[in-house]
Amino acid sequence: MKKNYVTISIPRELYEKVAEMIKDTGFRSPTEFIIFTLRLLLMERSERKVIEGLRALGYLKEE
């Protein structure tokens, strides 16, 4: 199945910094790294919302 993609513009300087940073890693391109990073951020946000909800219900204590 073919995936749908959109194009997002970022400053070239940022793209080049990412390209330099990912050298000798498992990432094949800055795009692959950026997608990975965004997925992590979204997952962390979802986890935080679940934890906040459990705290609000009294299942977890405040840290």
Secondary structure by P-SEA (a helix, b strand, c coil): cbbbbbbbbccaaaaaaaaaaacccccccaaaaaaaaaaaaaaaaaaaaaaaaaaaacccccc
